[in-house]
């Protein structure tokens, strides 16, 4: 029987977390997309685990998917006044098994909407260089609220997903400073 568990990453996870990121972001590197997560050092992984809410999904004790939440108060220049999710990746060996979707749904619904009562969340993605990421997020209810040309030739898209419509305030979305 398969055992699945979602939890906060700890410093004990640095090696496994680093390996997971490296494997899950190989396609991003192959496409020439320059994201911090795609080339994260062990030191950057430690910083991510220490400073933000880095969640992992384990299957039989192996890290197979991860996503990190940055809350607005964790930065002097937050992306918006809503949480920002990043470093979302799934080990390609576990692709198409629903683990990434399971983790993202847990973060969106169980943690942010139902537990913390967060009205919306934001994320950034490739709108030009990556062949399917933008469409995947749009199928999951995300909407573009800002686009910008990236130095690497990509079109960056900032997306939002409204979790609690009656509490959502679009004025709390910010245009990131690049």
ZAMAR-326143 format. One record per residue (C-alpha): z, x, y; residue number from 1. Coordinates in Angstrom, 1 decimal, decimal comma. Each point is the difference from the previous one (the first is absolute). Layout:
<tidren z="Z" x="X" y="Y" seq="NUM"/>
...
This chain:
<tidren z="0,0" x="0,0" y="0,0" seq="1"/>
<tidren z="-1,0" x="1,3" y="3,4" seq="2"/>
<tidren z="2,8" x="0,4" y="2,6" seq="3"/>
<tidren z="-0,9" x="-0,3" y="3,6" seq="4"/>
<tidren z="2,3" x="0,6" y="3,0" seq="5"/>
<tidren z="-0,4" x="0,1" y="3,7" seq="6"/>
<tidren z="2,4" x="2,2" y="2,0" seq="7"/>
<tidren z="0,5" x="2,3" y="3,0" seq="8"/>
<tidren z="-1,2" x="3,5" y="-0,6" seq="9"/>
<tidren z="2,6" x="2,8" y="0,1" seq="10"/>
<tidren z="0,0" x="3,7" y="0,4" seq="11"/>
<tidren z="0,0" x="0,3" y="-3,8" seq="12"/>
<tidren z="-3,5" x="-1,6" y="0,1" seq="13"/>
<tidren z="-1,7" x="2,7" y="2,1" seq="14"/>
<tidren z="-2,0" x="1,6" y="-2,7" seq="15"/>
<tidren z="-1,1" x="-3,2" y="-1,7" seq="16"/>
<tidren z="-0,6" x="-1,7" y="3,4" seq="17"/>
<tidren z="-2,1" x="3,0" y="1,1" seq="18"/>
<tidren z="-2,1" x="-0,1" y="-3,2" seq="19"/>
<tidren z="-0,5" x="-3,8" y="0,4" seq="20"/>
<tidren z="-1,2" x="0,4" y="3,5" seq="21"/>
<tidren z="-2,3" x="2,9" y="-0,9" seq="22"/>
<tidren z="-1,6" x="-2,0" y="-2,9" seq="23"/>
<tidren z="-0,2" x="-3,3" y="1,8" seq="24"/>
<tidren z="-1,5" x="1,4" y="3,2" seq="25"/>
<tidren z="-2,7" x="2,2" y="-1,7" seq="26"/>
<tidren z="-2,7" x="-2,6" y="0,8" seq="27"/>
<tidren z="1,1" x="0,1" y="3,7" seq="28"/>
<tidren z="-0,4" x="3,8" y="0,1" seq="29"/>
<tidren z="-3,3" x="-0,3" y="-1,8" seq="30"/>
<tidren z="-1,2" x="-2,4" y="2,8" seq="31"/>
<tidren z="1,1" x="2,4" y="2,7" seq="32"/>
<tidren z="2,7" x="-2,3" y="1,4" seq="33"/>
<tidren z="2,7" x="2,0" y="1,7" seq="34"/>
<tidren z="3,2" x="-1,9" y="-0,6" seq="35"/>
<tidren z="3,4" x="1,8" y="-0,2" seq="36"/>
<tidren z="0,7" x="-1,6" y="-3,4" seq="37"/>
<tidren z="-3,2" x="1,4" y="-1,4" seq="38"/>
<tidren z="1,1" x="3,6" y="0,5" seq="39"/>
<tidren z="3,8" x="-0,3" y="0,1" seq="40"/>
<tidren z="2,0" x="3,1" y="-0,8" seq="41"/>
<tidren z="3,3" x="-0,2" y="-1,8" seq="42"/>
<tidren z="1,7" x="0,4" y="3,4" seq="43"/>
<tidren z="-1,9" x="-3,0" y="1,4" seq="44"/>
<tidren z="0,9" x="-2,0" y="-3,1" seq="45"/>
<tidren z="3,7" x="0,9" y="0,5" seq="46"/>
<tidren z="-0,3" x="-1,0" y="3,7" seq="47"/>
<tidren z="-1,6" x="-3,3" y="-1,0" seq="48"/>
<tidren z="2,7" x="-0,8" y="-2,6" seq="49"/>
<tidren z="2,8" x="1,1" y="2,3" seq="50"/>
<tidren z="-1,1" x="-1,7" y="3,2" seq="51"/>
<tidren z="-1,7" x="-3,2" y="-1,1" seq="52"/>
<tidren z="0,3" x="-2,7" y="-2,7" seq="53"/>
<tidren z="-2,1" x="1,4" y="-2,7" seq="54"/>
<tidren z="-0,3" x="-2,3" y="-3,0" seq="55"/>
<tidren z="-1,3" x="0,8" y="-3,4" seq="56"/>
<tidren z="-0,9" x="-2,1" y="-3,0" seq="57"/>
<tidren z="0,9" x="1,6" y="-3,3" seq="58"/>
<tidren z="-1,5" x="-0,9" y="-3,4" seq="59"/>
<tidren z="2,1" x="1,3" y="-2,9" seq="60"/>
<tidren z="1,6" x="2,5" y="2,4" seq="61"/>
<tidren z="-3,3" x="1,4" y="1,4" seq="62"/>
<tidren z="-0,8" x="-0,5" y="3,7" seq="63"/>
<tidren z="-3,3" x="-1,8" y="0,1" seq="64"/>
<tidren z="-0,2" x="-1,6" y="3,5" seq="65"/>
<tidren z="1,6" x="0,6" y="3,4" seq="66"/>
<tidren z="0,0" x="-1,4" y="3,5" seq="67"/>
<tidren z="2,1" x="1,0" y="3,0" seq="68"/>
<tidren z="1,2" x="-2,2" y="2,8" seq="69"/>
<tidren z="0,6" x="1,4" y="3,5" seq="70"/>
<tidren z="2,1" x="-2,3" y="2,2" seq="71"/>
<tidren z="-0,6" x="0,0" y="3,8" seq="72"/>
<tidren z="3,3" x="1,6" y="0,8" seq="73"/>
<tidren z="-0,9" x="3,1" y="-2,1" seq="74"/>
<tidren z="-2,5" x="1,3" y="2,5" seq="75"/>
<tidren z="-0,2" x="0,6" y="3,8" seq="76"/>
<tidren z="-3,6" x="-1,3" y="-0,2" seq="77"/>
<tidren z="0,0" x="-2,8" y="-2,6" seq="78"/>
<tidren z="-3,3" x="-1,5" y="-1,1" seq="79"/>
<tidren z="1,4" x="-3,4" y="0,9" seq="80"/>
<tidren z="3,4" x="-1,8" y="0,1" seq="81"/>
<tidren z="-0,7" x="-1,1" y="-3,5" seq="82"/>
<tidren z="0,4" x="2,2" y="-3,1" seq="83"/>
<tidren z="-2,9" x="2,3" y="-0,8" seq="84"/>
<tidren z="-0,9" x="0,7" y="-3,7" seq="85"/>
<tidren z="-1,6" x="3,2" y="-1,0" seq="86"/>
<tidren z="-0,3" x="2,5" y="-2,9" seq="87"/>
<tidren z="-1,0" x="-2,8" y="-2,3" seq="88"/>
<tidren z="-1,5" x="1,4" y="-3,2" seq="89"/>
<tidren z="-0,2" x="-0,6" y="-3,7" seq="90"/>
<tidren z="-0,6" x="2,6" y="-2,7" seq="91"/>
<tidren z="-3,6" x="-0,4" y="-1,1" seq="92"/>
<tidren z="1,1" x="0,0" y="-3,7" seq="93"/>
<tidren z="1,7" x="-3,3" y="0,8" seq="94"/>
<tidren z="-2,8" x="-1,4" y="2,2" seq="95"/>
<tidren z="-1,1" x="-3,6" y="-0,5" seq="96"/>
<tidren z="3,2" x="-0,9" y="-1,8" seq="97"/>
<tidren z="1,5" x="-1,8" y="3,0" seq="98"/>
<tidren z="2,8" x="2,5" y="0,7" seq="99"/>
<tidren z="-1,1" x="0,7" y="3,6" seq="100"/>
<tidren z="-0,4" x="-3,7" y="0,7" seq="101"/>
<tidren z="3,4" x="-0,7" y="-1,5" seq="102"/>
<tidren z="1,7" x="2,6" y="2,2" seq="103"/>
<tidren z="-1,8" x="-1,1" y="3,2" seq="104"/>
<tidren z="0,9" x="-3,7" y="-0,7" seq="105"/>
<tidren z="3,6" x="1,0" y="-0,6" seq="106"/>
<tidren z="0,2" x="1,9" y="3,3" seq="107"/>
<tidren z="-1,8" x="-2,8" y="1,9" seq="108"/>
<tidren z="1,7" x="-3,1" y="-1,5" seq="109"/>
<tidren z="3,3" x="1,0" y="-1,6" seq="110"/>
<tidren z="1,2" x="2,7" y="2,3" seq="111"/>
<tidren z="-1,6" x="-0,6" y="3,4" seq="112"/>
<tidren z="-0,5" x="-3,7" y="0,1" seq="113"/>
<tidren z="2,8" x="-1,4" y="-2,2" seq="114"/>
<tidren z="2,7" x="2,6" y="0,4" seq="115"/>
<tidren z="-0,5" x="1,5" y="3,5" seq="116"/>
<tidren z="-1,7" x="-3,1" y="1,5" seq="117"/>
<tidren z="-2,7" x="2,2" y="1,5" seq="118"/>
<tidren z="-2,7" x="-2,2" y="1,6" seq="119"/>
<tidren z="-2,9" x="2,5" y="-0,5" seq="120"/>
<tidren z="-0,9" x="3,5" y="-1,0" seq="121"/>
<tidren z="-2,8" x="2,4" y="0,9" seq="122"/>
<tidren z="-2,0" x="2,8" y="-1,6" seq="123"/>
<tidren z="-2,9" x="2,2" y="0,7" seq="124"/>
<tidren z="-3,0" x="0,6" y="-2,2" seq="125"/>
<tidren z="-3,5" x="1,4" y="-0,1" seq="126"/>
<tidren z="-2,6" x="-2,5" y="1,1" seq="127"/>
<tidren z="-3,1" x="2,2" y="-0,5" seq="128"/>
<tidren z="0,5" x="2,9" y="-2,4" seq="129"/>
<tidren z="1,9" x="-1,8" y="-2,8" seq="130"/>
<tidren z="-2,2" x="-2,4" y="-1,9" seq="131"/>
<tidren z="2,6" x="-2,7" y="-0,9" seq="132"/>
<tidren z="3,4" x="0,4" y="1,6" seq="133"/>
<tidren z="-0,6" x="-2,1" y="3,1" seq="134"/>
<tidren z="-1,4" x="-2,9" y="-2,1" seq="135"/>
<tidren z="2,9" x="0,3" y="-2,5" seq="136"/>
<tidren z="2,5" x="-0,4" y="2,9" seq="137"/>
<tidren z="-2,0" x="-2,9" y="1,5" seq="138"/>
<tidren z="0,0" x="-1,8" y="-3,4" seq="139"/>
<tidren z="3,8" x="0,3" y="0,1" seq="140"/>
<tidren z="0,2" x="-1,7" y="3,4" seq="141"/>
<tidren z="-0,1" x="3,0" y="2,4" seq="142"/>
<tidren z="-1,9" x="-0,4" y="3,3" seq="143"/>
<tidren z="-1,4" x="2,8" y="2,2" seq="144"/>
<tidren z="1,6" x="0,0" y="3,5" seq="145"/>
<tidren z="-1,2" x="3,4" y="1,2" seq="146"/>
<tidren z="-2,7" x="2,5" y="-0,9" seq="147"/>
<tidren z="-0,5" x="3,6" y="1,1" seq="148"/>
<tidren z="-2,4" x="2,9" y="-0,6" seq="149"/>
<tidren z="1,8" x="2,8" y="-1,9" seq="150"/>
<tidren z="-0,6" x="3,7" y="0,6" seq="151"/>
<tidren z="-1,2" x="0,3" y="-3,6" seq="152"/>
<tidren z="-2,9" x="-2,5" y="0,6" seq="153"/>
<tidren z="1,8" x="-3,0" y="-1,6" seq="154"/>
<tidren z="0,7" x="-3,3" y="1,6" seq="155"/>
<tidren z="3,7" x="-0,6" y="-0,2" seq="156"/>
<tidren z="1,1" x="-3,6" y="-0,2" seq="157"/>
<tidren z="3,5" x="-1,2" y="0,8" seq="158"/>
<tidren z="0,8" x="-3,2" y="-1,9" seq="159"/>
<tidren z="2,8" x="-2,5" y="0,1" seq="160"/>
<tidren z="1,2" x="-2,5" y="-2,5" seq="161"/>
<tidren z="2,1" x="-3,0" y="1,2" seq="162"/>
<tidren z="2,8" x="-0,7" y="-2,4" seq="163"/>
<tidren z="1,9" x="-2,7" y="1,9" seq="164"/>
<tidren z="-2,5" x="-1,8" y="2,3" seq="165"/>
<tidren z="2,6" x="-1,9" y="2,0" seq="166"/>
<tidren z="1,8" x="3,2" y="1,0" seq="167"/>
<tidren z="-3,1" x="2,2" y="0,6" seq="168"/>
<tidren z="-0,7" x="1,3" y="3,5" seq="169"/>
<tidren z="-3,3" x="1,7" y="0,5" seq="170"/>
<tidren z="1,3" x="1,6" y="3,2" seq="171"/>
<tidren z="2,2" x="2,3" y="-2,2" seq="172"/>
<tidren z="-3,0" x="1,7" y="-1,4" seq="173"/>
<tidren z="-0,8" x="3,2" y="1,8" seq="174"/>
<tidren z="-3,2" x="2,0" y="0,4" seq="175"/>
<tidren z="0,9" x="3,4" y="-1,5" seq="176"/>
<tidren z="-0,3" x="3,1" y="2,2" seq="177"/>
<tidren z="-2,4" x="2,6" y="-1,5" seq="178"/>
